[in-house]
Amino acid sequence: MNEFISIISQPSVCSYLQFLILLPIAAGLLLLLIPDRFLTAKGIFAVIISLVTGYFTVSLFSSSVQMAVLDGIIGKSCILLFGSNLFQELDRYFTFTIDNLSKLIVLFISIFAVLILLYSLVYIKTGRVKHYYTWFLITIGCSYGAVLSDNLLLFLTFWGILGITLYKLIPGRDEESSATAKKTLILIGASDSIMILGIGLLWRLTGSLSIDSINLPTTNILSITAFLALLVGSFAKAGAFPFHSWVPDYAKDAPASSSALLPASLDKLLGIYFLARMTTDIFILGDWMRLLLLTIGVITIITAVMMALVQHNYKRLLGFHAVSQVGYMILGFGLGSMIGIAAGLFHMINQALYKSGLLLSAGCVEYRTGEENIDELGGLSKAMPITFVAALIFAMSISGVPPLNGFASKWMIYQGIIDFGSGAGIANKLWVIWLGLAVLGSALTLASFIKLIGGIFLSRRRPSLENVREVPFLMWLPLVILALFCIGFGVFATNVIVPKLFMPVTGEFQFIGFWNSSVVSLLVLISLVLGIILYLALNLKKFRREDSFIGGETIQDQASFATPEFYKTIVEFKFFSWIYKKAEEKWFDIYDLSKKFVLWLSHLFSEAHSGVLPDYIIWACAGLIIMLLIMI
């Protein structure tokens, strides 16, 4: 890729990196010194920092730089700050890559940071999360660092710090949330440890730690092991099966703003960004590795959406959908074609848009009602009209309803799968399975969001919710902006968004078949206008409403069905009931299974300590024999 390197002035790029990475981290550490009783002032300061760094991301994105590997940034900064170069020997590790992919990701990191910080000014109250804005800003700075890092050790450093901030952004207010925080930290930390093994194998095989210079085929056991080790880190961060179980728990127990920042947006951007690097730069995938990715993709889609269907806690429901949508991105990258990769990246951005919007909408409902159970809600559409309309747009987007952005990226994935079917590999021959399960997942997503929207905003309003009103301006403004993104990215997908944002990353390609997002949008608009005209012309709004008659008693005002009850049939279906029962017992939770195994192993070793001297002699001799065998 060196032939594509563009020459740019060192000072300007140095400024970009210093502001993007060092400024948020330094500002976050500074906020540690300010007590949380000045929470609003800390929030305003964090917004200002995010706007400044956002300006530099826009400048970086609009620059003509196509590829630049920078080195010596830290050393030169230290000369400027301390008068002597204390890190001369470390300069070779501080290398950064700026290309179209990294510029795209940092741009959207800054967008989400600004919007969620505005929302947090009202939503986050004193004592909810200790030093919330400190960890928020450090998260932003380290996210920029991870995306821009070319050296894998530097990348791993920023990546690991993000696991700590993920842990700190969930409050340990009770035993359940504390357990969720611990589970998140352990799962992410364990996956990072496995990534170290993968990076070590890459160094052993190539002698390089530069992402830009490694291009390794998965043709032997060592390269496959390295790929799988790094894949674990990517999947754990993004929340893909089987490393997904922390996401719905986190979404349920963390503040909505924390969930919107990390599991919904930044963790998806970072996890899928690294998957993109792995599948397009670091490794050359063989047929079996593509089969693995496609299989995990469809399993992630179906299993997570089936779990979402039966949830009563709306935040947990959204957490499972955050997992399900990752499957579509994995499908795109598993295809390996330009349209597949572009679709995976497009869906990554789309998912971050509507999923963060949904979680912020959930935060609005929680903020006004204090309820998290769908059964306890209903009829909020009139009381919270802006939140309702925004949530409806997000729900239709994630369900793949045209002409919104979710439909555009899913349609590209479908096109990529059909094109993939013309290949000769074993994964290619199974294209009908990949396509069928992807479409089924989208249909089930729509079904679960009918429950969400119907249960919260429609149906009958409970007497306890009569005084509920719309949230403050700073809370609904980010929802409106994200909803407009969802509409714009869908309407202008084929003519503007994909050619301008994603083709520069993947290369130019032709859409398969006849599909133009603007034409689809026009047809949908025409159908809506005709429907409204017919409704008004036929005077359909005039209808008679009567109460139910049951034994001469009037009960319509009291009768009501909780929307989730209509989905009980799925749980009671014979085969599904067994699956759901095992899921409740955490048979599919890799964290719980690992914990049980470790406790069993610990118990086994504790029993071996019998206090009998001959037994200890046997253990010591066995250990010496194992050490000698390893040394030989």
C-alpha positions in Angstrom: 0.0 0.0 0.0 3.0 2.3 0.2 2.5 3.4 -3.4 -0.6 5.3 -2.2 1.2 7.3 0.5 0.5 11.0 0.2 3.1 13.5 1.4 1.7 16.0 3.9 3.2 18.5 6.3 4.3 16.9 9.6 3.2 19.8 11.8 -0.5 19.7 10.6 -0.8 15.9 11.1 1.0 16.2 14.5 -1.6 18.7 15.5 -4.4 16.5 14.5 -3.1 13.6 16.5 -2.3 15.7 19.5 -5.7 17.2 19.6 -7.6 14.0 18.8 -5.9 11.7 21.2 -4.1 13.8 23.9 -6.7 16.6 24.4 -9.7 14.5 25.5 -7.5 12.2 27.7 -5.8 15.2 29.4 -9.2 17.0 29.8 -10.7 13.9 31.3 -7.8 13.6 33.8 -8.2 17.3 34.6 -11.9 16.7 35.5 -10.8 14.2 38.1 -9.7 17.1 40.2 -13.2 18.8 40.1 -15.8 17.4 42.5 -19.0 16.0 41.1 -21.1 18.6 42.7 -20.1 20.8 39.8 -21.4 18.1 37.4 -23.1 20.6 35.0 -19.9 22.6 34.6 -18.0 19.5 34.0 -20.5 18.4 31.4 -20.3 21.8 29.6 -16.5 21.6 29.6 -16.7 18.0 28.2 -19.0 19.3 25.4 -16.6 22.0 24.5 -13.7 19.5 24.3 -15.7 17.2 22.1 -16.6 20.1 19.8 -12.9 21.1 19.5 -11.8 17.5 18.7 -14.8 17.2 16.4 -13.5 20.2 14.4 -10.2 18.4 14.0 -11.9 15.2 12.9 -13.8 17.1 10.2 -10.6 18.8 9.1 -8.8 15.4 9.0 -11.7 13.8 7.0 -11.8 16.6 4.5 -8.1 16.6 3.9 -6.5 15.1 0.8 -4.4 12.6 2.7 -5.1 9.1 1.5 -2.4 7.2 3.5 0.2 8.5 6.0 2.3 6.4 8.4 3.6 8.8 10.9 6.4 8.3 13.3 8.2 10.3 15.9 5.1 12.1 17.1 5.5 11.3 20.8 9.2 12.0 20.8 8.8 15.4 19.2 5.9 16.2 21.6 8.1 15.3 24.6 10.9 17.6 23.3 8.4 20.4 23.1 7.0 19.7 26.6 10.0 18.7 28.7 13.0 20.0 26.9 14.5 16.6 26.3 13.5 13.5 24.3 12.7 11.0 27.0 11.1 8.5 24.6 13.6 8.4 21.7 13.7 4.6 21.8 9.9 4.4 21.9 9.3 6.4 18.7 9.2 3.3 16.5 6.2 2.1 18.5 4.2 5.4 18.1 3.2 5.0 14.5 -0.2 6.1 13.3 -2.0 5.3 10.1 -4.5 7.8 8.5 -6.5 6.4 5.6 -10.1 6.6 4.4 -11.3 3.9 6.8 -9.7 5.5 9.9 -10.9 9.0 8.9 -14.4 7.7 8.5 -14.5 6.0 11.9 -13.0 9.0 13.8 -15.5 11.3 12.2 -18.5 9.3 13.5 -16.8 8.9 16.9 -16.8 12.6 17.2 -20.5 12.9 16.1 -21.7 10.4 18.7 -19.5 12.0 21.4 -21.1 15.5 20.9 -24.7 14.2 20.7 -24.4 11.9 23.7 -22.7 14.5 25.8 -25.5 17.0 25.0 -28.0 14.4 26.1 -26.0 13.7 29.3 -26.1 17.3 30.4 -29.7 16.6 31.5 -29.8 12.8 31.9 -26.8 12.3 34.1 -27.4 13.3 37.7 -24.9 13.7 40.5 -24.0 10.4 42.0 -25.3 8.2 39.1 -21.8 7.5 37.7 -18.8 8.7 39.6 -16.6 10.9 37.4 -18.8 10.2 34.4 -17.3 12.9 32.2 -13.8 11.9 33.0 -14.3 8.4 31.7 -16.4 9.6 28.8 -13.5 11.9 27.5 -10.9 9.2 28.1 -13.0 6.8 26.2 -13.2 9.3 23.3 -9.5 9.9 23.3 -8.5 6.2 23.4 -11.0 5.4 20.7 -9.3 7.9 18.4 -6.0 6.4 19.4 -7.1 2.8 18.7 -8.5 3.7 15.3 -5.4 5.7 14.2 -2.7 3.4 15.6 -0.7 1.5 13.0 1.5 -0.4 15.6 -0.4 -3.3 17.1 1.1 -2.8 20.6 0.0 0.8 20.6 -3.4 -0.3 19.3 -3.7 -2.9 22.1 -2.8 -0.2 24.7 -5.6 2.1 23.7 -7.9 -0.9 23.2 -7.2 -2.2 26.7 -7.8 1.2 28.4 -11.3 1.2 26.7 -12.1 -2.0 28.6 -11.4 -0.1 31.9 -13.6 2.9 30.9 -16.3 0.5 29.9 -16.2 -0.9 33.4 -16.1 2.6 35.0 -19.1 3.9 33.0 -21.5 1.5 34.7 -22.4 2.3 38.4 -22.2 -0.4 41.0 -25.3 0.8 42.7 -26.5 -2.7 43.6 -25.3 -6.3 43.5 -26.8 -6.8 40.0 -25.1 -3.9 38.3 -21.9 -4.6 40.1 -22.0 -8.2 38.8 -22.6 -6.8 35.3 -19.7 -4.4 35.5 -17.4 -7.3 36.7 -18.7 -9.6 34.0 -18.0 -6.9 31.3 -14.5 -6.3 32.6 -13.6 -9.9 32.8 -14.9 -10.8 29.3 -13.3 -7.9 27.6 -10.0 -8.3 29.6 -9.9 -12.1 28.8 -10.4 -11.4 25.1 -7.6 -8.8 25.2 -5.3 -11.4 26.7 -6.1 -13.7 23.9 -5.4 -10.9 21.4 -1.9 -10.6 22.9 -1.3 -14.2 21.8 -2.5 -13.4 18.3 -0.2 -10.3 18.1 2.7 -12.4 19.3 2.1 -15.0 16.6 2.0 -12.2 14.0 5.3 -11.0 15.2 6.7 -14.5 15.0 5.4 -15.1 11.5 6.1 -11.7 9.9 8.6 -9.9 12.1 6.4 -6.8 12.0 3.8 -5.1 14.2 2.6 -2.7 11.6 -0.9 -3.2 10.4 -0.1 -1.6 7.1 2.8 -4.0 6.3 1.2 -7.4 7.3 -0.6 -9.4 4.7 -0.7 -13.0 5.9 -2.6 -15.9 4.2 -4.5 -18.2 6.6 -2.9 -21.3 5.1 -1.2 -22.9 8.2 -2.0 -23.6 11.8 0.0 -20.6 13.2 -1.6 -18.0 10.9 -5.1 -19.5 11.5 -4.5 -19.4 15.3 -3.3 -15.8 15.0 -6.5 -14.9 13.1 -8.8 -16.7 15.6 -7.0 -15.0 18.5 -7.5 -11.6 17.1 -11.1 -12.5 16.0 -11.9 -13.2 19.7 -11.0 -9.6 20.6 -12.9 -8.1 17.7 -16.0 -10.2 18.5 -15.9 -9.5 22.3 -15.7 -5.8 21.7 -18.4 -5.7 19.0 -20.6 -8.2 21.0 -20.8 -11.1 18.5 -21.7 -14.7 19.4 -20.5 -16.3 21.6 -18.9 -13.4 23.4 -22.1 -11.3 23.4 -23.6 -12.0 26.8 -22.2 -8.8 28.4 -24.0 -6.5 26.0 -27.7 -7.1 27.0 -26.7 -7.1 30.7 -24.8 -3.8 30.2 -27.6 -2.2 28.3 -30.0 -3.1 31.2 -27.9 -2.0 34.1 -25.9 0.9 32.7 -27.2 4.5 32.2 -28.7 4.9 28.7 -26.0 7.4 27.8 -23.3 4.9 28.7 -25.0 2.2 26.7 -25.5 4.5 23.7 -21.8 5.5 23.8 -20.2 2.1 24.1 -22.2 -1.1 23.3 -24.4 0.8 20.8 -21.9 2.9 18.9 -18.2 3.1 19.9 -17.7 -0.6 20.7 -19.4 -1.5 17.4 -17.3 1.0 15.5 -14.0 -0.2 17.1 -14.8 -4.0 17.0 -16.0 -4.0 13.4 -13.2 -1.5 12.4 -10.7 -4.1 13.7 -12.5 -6.9 11.9 -12.3 -4.8 8.7 -8.5 -4.4 9.2 -8.2 -8.1 9.8 -10.1 -9.2 6.7 -8.8 -6.6 4.3 -5.3 -5.8 5.5 -3.8 -8.2 8.0 -5.0 -11.6 6.7 -5.9 -13.2 3.4 -8.8 -15.4 4.2 -9.3 -18.9 2.8 -12.6 -20.6 2.1 -12.9 -22.2 5.6 -12.3 -18.9 7.4 -15.0 -17.3 5.3 -17.3 -20.2 6.1 -16.6 -19.6 9.8 -17.4 -15.9 9.6 -20.6 -16.4 7.6 -21.7 -19.1 10.1 -21.1 -17.0 13.1 -22.8 -14.1 11.4 -26.1 -15.9 10.8 -26.0 -17.5 14.3 -25.5 -14.1 15.9 -28.4 -12.6 13.9 -30.9 -15.4 14.7 -30.0 -16.3 18.3 -29.9 -12.7 19.5 -33.2 -11.6 17.8 -35.0 -14.7 19.2 -33.9 -13.7 22.7 -35.0 -10.1 22.0 -38.5 -11.3 21.1 -39.3 -12.6 24.6 -37.8 -9.7 26.7 -39.9 -7.6 28.9 -37.2 -5.1 30.0 -36.9 -2.8 27.0 -33.3 -1.9 27.6 -32.3 -5.5 27.7 -34.4 -6.1 24.5 -32.3 -3.3 22.8 -29.1 -4.9 24.1 -30.0 -8.2 22.3 -30.7 -6.2 19.1 -27.3 -4.5 19.4 -25.9 -8.1 19.3 -28.1 -9.2 16.4 -27.1 -6.4 14.1 -23.4 -7.3 14.4 -24.2 -10.5 12.6 -25.1 -8.5 9.4 -21.7 -6.8 9.6 -19.9 -10.1 10.0 -21.8 -11.4 6.9 -20.6 -8.4 4.9 -16.9 -8.9 5.8 -17.2 -12.7 5.4 -18.3 -12.2 1.8 -14.9 -10.5 1.0 -16.2 -8.6 -2.1 -16.1 -4.9 -2.4 -19.9 -4.6 -2.1 -19.9 -6.9 0.9 -17.2 -4.9 2.7 -18.9 -1.6 1.8 -22.2 -3.1 3.1 -20.6 -4.2 6.3 -19.1 -0.8 6.9 -22.4 1.0 5.9 -24.3 -1.2 8.3 -21.8 -0.6 11.1 -22.5 3.2 10.8 -26.2 2.7 10.4 -26.4 0.4 13.4 -24.5 2.9 15.5 -27.0 5.6 14.4 -30.3 3.9 15.1 -29.1 1.8 18.0 -27.7 4.8 19.9 -30.9 6.6 19.1 -33.0 3.7 20.4 -31.1 3.5 23.7 -31.3 7.3 24.1 -35.0 7.0 23.5 -35.2 4.3 26.1 -33.3 6.7 28.5 -36.0 9.4 27.8 -38.8 6.9 28.8 -36.9 5.9 31.9 -36.2 9.5 32.8 -39.9 10.5 32.7 -41.5 7.3 34.0 -38.8 5.5 36.1 -40.0 2.2 34.5 -37.9 -0.3 32.5 -40.6 -3.0 32.0 -42.8 -2.8 28.9 -45.7 -4.3 30.9 -45.8 -1.2 33.1 -45.9 1.3 30.2 -48.2 2.3 27.3 -49.9 5.2 25.7 -46.9 7.6 25.8 -47.1 8.7 22.2 -49.2 11.8 23.0 -47.3 12.6 26.2 -43.9 12.3 24.5 -44.5 12.9 20.8 -40.9 13.8 19.7 -39.5 10.8 21.5 -42.2 8.6 20.0 -41.6 9.8 16.4 -37.8 9.5 16.7 -38.1 6.0 18.3 -40.5 4.9 15.5 -38.0 6.0 12.9 -35.2 4.1 14.7 -37.4 1.0 15.0 -38.2 1.1 11.3 -34.6 1.7 10.4 -33.3 -1.3 12.4 -36.1 -3.5 11.0 -35.1 -2.7 7.4 -38.1 -0.7 6.4 -37.5 1.4 3.2 -36.5 4.0 2.5 -34.5 4.3 5.8 -30.8 3.6 6.2 -31.2 0.1 7.7 -32.9 -1.1 4.6 -30.2 0.4 2.4 -27.3 -1.5 4.1 -29.2 -4.7 4.5 -30.2 -4.6 0.9 -26.6 -4.2 -0.1 -25.7 -7.3 2.1 -28.4 -9.3 0.3 -27.0 -8.2 -3.0 -23.5 -9.2 -1.9 -24.7 -12.6 -0.8 -26.4 -13.3 -4.1 -23.2 -12.2 -6.0 -21.2 -14.4 -3.6 -23.2 -17.4 -4.7 -21.6 -17.4 -8.1 -18.3 -18.5 -6.5 -17.1 -22.2 -6.3 -16.2 -22.5 -2.6 -18.1 -24.4 -0.1 -19.3 -21.1 1.6 -20.4 -19.8 -1.8 -22.6 -22.9 -2.4 -24.5 -22.2 0.8 -25.5 -18.7 -0.2 -29.2 -19.5 0.0 -28.8 -20.3 3.7 -27.0 -17.1 4.4 -29.6 -15.0 2.5 -32.6 -16.8 4.0 -31.4 -16.4 7.6 -30.5 -12.8 7.1 -33.9 -12.0 5.7 -35.6 -14.0 8.5 -33.6 -12.1 11.1 -34.9 -8.8 9.6 -38.5 -10.0 9.8 -38.1 -11.1 13.4 -36.5 -7.7 14.2 -39.6 -6.0 12.9 -41.8 -8.3 15.0 -39.9 -7.5 18.2 -40.0 -3.7 17.5 -43.8 -3.9 17.0 -43.8 -5.1 20.6 -41.4 -2.3 21.8 -43.2 0.6 20.1 -46.7 -0.8 20.8 -46.0 -1.6 24.4 -44.4 1.7 25.3 -46.0 4.3 23.1 -49.3 2.9 21.9 -52.1 0.9 23.7 -53.8 2.3 26.7 -52.0 4.8 29.0 -51.9 3.7 32.7 -53.3 6.1 35.3 -49.9 6.4 36.9 -48.5 7.8 33.7 -51.0 10.6 33.2 -48.6 13.3 34.2 -45.7 12.2 32.0 -44.5 14.9 29.5 -41.8 15.3 26.9 -38.2 15.4 28.0 -36.2 18.6 27.9 -34.7 20.1 24.7 -31.2 18.8 25.2 -32.4 15.3 25.5 -34.7 15.2 22.4 -32.4 17.2 20.2 -29.9 14.4 19.8 -32.8 12.0 18.9 -34.0 14.3 16.2 -30.5 14.7 14.7 -29.9 10.9 14.7 -33.4 10.3 13.2 -32.5 12.8 10.4 -29.3 10.9 9.8 -31.3 7.6 9.5 -33.6 9.2 6.9 -30.8 11.0 4.9 -28.5 7.9 4.9 -31.4 5.9 3.5 -32.8 8.3 0.9 -29.4 9.2 -0.5 -27.6 5.9 0.0 -26.9 4.9 -3.6 -26.3 8.4 -5.0 -24.3 10.1 -2.3 -23.6 8.2 0.9 -22.1 5.0 -0.5 -20.1 6.6 -3.3 -18.8 9.4 -1.0 -18.2 7.6 2.3 -17.6 3.9 1.6 -16.4 3.5 -2.0 -13.2 5.5 -1.1 -12.5 2.8 1.4 -13.3 -0.3 -0.6 -13.0 0.9 -4.2 -15.7 1.5 -6.8 -18.3 -1.2 -7.6 -21.6 -1.5 -9.3 -24.8 -2.2 -7.5 -26.4 -5.5 -8.5 -29.8 -5.4 -10.1 -32.1 -2.4 -10.3 -32.0 -0.4 -7.1 -31.8 3.3 -6.5 -32.5 4.6 -3.0 -33.9 7.9 -4.2 -36.4 6.2 -6.5 -37.5 3.8 -3.7 -37.9 6.9 -1.4 -40.0 8.7 -4.0 -42.2 5.6 -4.4 -42.7 5.3 -0.7 -43.5 9.0 -0.4 -46.1 8.8 -3.3 -47.8 5.8 -1.6 -48.0 7.7 1.7 -49.4 10.8 0.0 -52.0 8.7 -1.9 -53.0 7.0 1.4 -53.6 10.3 3.1 -55.6 11.6 0.2 -57.8 8.5 0.2 -58.2 8.7 3.9 -59.4 12.3 3.7 -61.4 11.9 0.5 -63.4 8.8 1.8 -63.9 10.5 5.1 -62.6 7.4 6.9 -62.0 9.4 10.1 -65.7 9.3 10.9 -66.3 6.1 12.8 -68.3 4.9 15.7 -66.7 3.7 18.9 -68.6 1.6 21.4 -67.6 0.0 24.6 -67.3 -3.8 24.9 -70.5 -5.6 26.2 -69.8 -8.4 28.6 -72.7 -9.6 30.7 -74.1 -6.1 30.9 -70.9 -4.7 32.5 -68.8 -1.9 31.1 -65.1 -2.8 31.5 -63.4 -1.2 28.4 -61.8 1.4 30.6 -60.2 -1.2 32.8 -59.5 -4.0 30.3 -56.0 -4.1 28.9 -53.5 -6.7 27.6 -49.8 -6.2 28.1 -48.2 -6.2 24.6 -45.5 -8.8 25.5 -48.2 -11.3 26.4 -48.9 -11.8 22.6 -45.3 -13.2 22.3 -45.7 -15.9 24.9 -46.6 -18.4 22.2 -43.0 -18.3 21.0 -41.7 -19.2 24.5 -44.3 -22.0 24.9 -43.6 -23.6 21.5 -42.1 -27.0 22.4 -38.7 -26.7 20.8 -38.2 -23.0 21.6 -39.3 -23.6 25.2 -36.4 -25.9 25.7 -33.9 -23.5 24.1 -35.2 -20.5 26.2 -35.1 -22.6 29.4 -31.4 -23.5 28.7 -30.7 -19.8 27.9 -32.2 -18.8 31.3 -29.9 -21.4 32.9 -27.0 -19.6 31.0 -26.0 -22.6 28.9 -25.0 -20.3 26.1 -23.3 -17.7 28.3 -19.5 -18.2 27.8 -18.8 -16.1 30.9 -21.0 -18.2 33.2 -19.6 -21.5 31.7 -16.1 -20.3 32.1 -16.8 -19.3 35.7 -18.3 -22.7 36.5 -15.2 -24.4 34.9 -12.8 -22.3 36.9 -14.6 -22.9 40.2 -14.7 -26.6 39.4 -11.0 -26.6 38.6 -10.3 -24.6 41.8 -12.3 -27.1 43.8 -10.4 -30.0 42.2 -7.0 -28.4 43.1 -8.1 -27.6 46.6 -9.0 -31.2 47.2 -5.5 -32.2 46.0 -4.1 -30.3 49.0 -4.8 -33.1 51.4 -2.1 -32.2 53.9 -0.4 -35.6 53.3 3.4 -35.2 52.7 3.7 -38.0 50.0 0.9 -36.4 48.0 2.9 -33.1 47.9 6.0 -35.0 46.8 4.1 -36.5 43.9 2.9 -33.0 42.8 6.4 -31.6 43.0 7.9 -34.5 41.0 5.1 -34.2 38.4 5.8 -30.5 38.1 9.5 -31.1 37.6 8.9 -33.7 34.9 6.6 -31.3 33.0 9.2 -28.5 33.2 11.9 -30.8 31.9 9.6 -32.0 29.0 9.0 -28.3 28.1 12.7 -27.4 28.2 13.6 -30.4 26.0 
